[in-house]
Structure formats: C-alpha cells, structure tokens
C-alpha cells in the first residue's frame, strides 16, 4: 500500500475510491504518569509518552490501510492525522485519507 501526504502520486493516474480512516485509542497507565511526572520536574523529554503515541499512531495507520484494502485501493493519498483526548488519560489518533486505484 502506497501512502502519500500529497494529493497525487507523481507520474500515476488515479481513480478515486473514497475516504478511508483508521483510529486507535490508548490509555496511559499509572507507571507512565509517575515516570513522566519525575521527568517533567527536570524538564526532560518523556519517552514513555512518545512511545505510547507512536504505537497508537502505527495502529491507526494499520487500521486505515486495512480499510483501504477492503475497498480495493492501491494507495492512500492526502494522508492526515488528528489526535484528541476522549477521556481523562485516554488519547485517540485518527488516520484518514483518500483511497485510490492506480492505473
């Protein structure tokens, strides 16, 4: 599956299939909060949260690709990500784009 943040793939004709999306939500745990709180006091980066969000983004991307494969797409263009807090300590990442068939 080809993914692109641009709205086309250079040198290829495309037939638009439609919008595809994938989402994933993750809750941070007490361990994350304690470690992050300590790092925050010293002004350090918080790799625990970075890892959590990276894994969540990867899951959302995989879900979007599954959605695109289900509708027969060869590629997804105009890929975007959005994040939101859906509950205290729970973040969601939404991956979305336009599924296309390449010619």
N, C-alpha and C positions, 0 to 999 in steps of 0.2 A: 504494500500500500504506500503510495507516494503522498506525503503531507507537505503542504506549502502554505506559508503565511500570505503569499501574494494571491491575487485573484485569477491567475492563469499559470500554466506551465509552458515556459518558453519553447516554441517550436512544435507544440502539440495542439491539435484541435480537440475540443471537448464538447461533450453533450452533458448539460446539467441534469442531474437526477433530483437533487433537493437538499434540504438542510439535514445534517446528521449531528448527533450530540452524544456525549457520554458524561456521566457525572460520578463523583465519588465523594464520600464524606468520611471524615476521621475525627475521632475524639482524642484529645491529648490526655495523658494519664497523670496521676499524682507525681510519679517519678520525674516526668518531663518538667512539670511545674516547679518542683523543688530545685532541680538542677538548673533550669532556666533562671529562676529567681536568684540563685547564687551567682551565676554568670552576669546577670543584669547589674548586680551591685558593683561589679568590677568593670562594667562596660564592655564585656566580651561579646563575640558573636555567639549565637545559640544554635550549635549544630544539631541538637536534638529536634528542634522545630523545623530546621531546614530539611533534615532527613524525612520527617513526617510529611511535610508539604510536597517534597519531591516524590515520595511514594504515592501520595494521593493524586498528584498531577499525572504520574505514569499510569495509574489505574483509570483515571478519567479518560486519558488518551486511548488506552486499550479498549475501553468501552465504546468510545466514538468510532474506532476502527472496526469493531465488531458490527456496529450499526451500519457503517458504510458497506462492509462486505455483504451484509444481509440484503442490501438493496442493489447489489451488483456493481458497486463502484470500483474503479481502478485507482482513484486518487481522491484526496480531500483538499480543496483549496480554500483560501481565506480562513485558515485555522486561527481561532482565538480562544483565550482562556478567561474565565471570570471566577472570582472567589467571593464567598460570602460566609458569614457566621450564621448558622441556623439554630444554634442553642449555645448556652454558655459552655465554652471549651470544645465546641464542635464546629469544624470548618468544612465547607463544601467547595470543591472545584468543579466547574463546568467547562468541558471542552466542546467546541462546536465549530462547524464549518460547512462548506458546500460539497456534497458528494458529486463526482463527475465520472463519466465514462470516457476514456481516452480513445482517440481514433488513430 
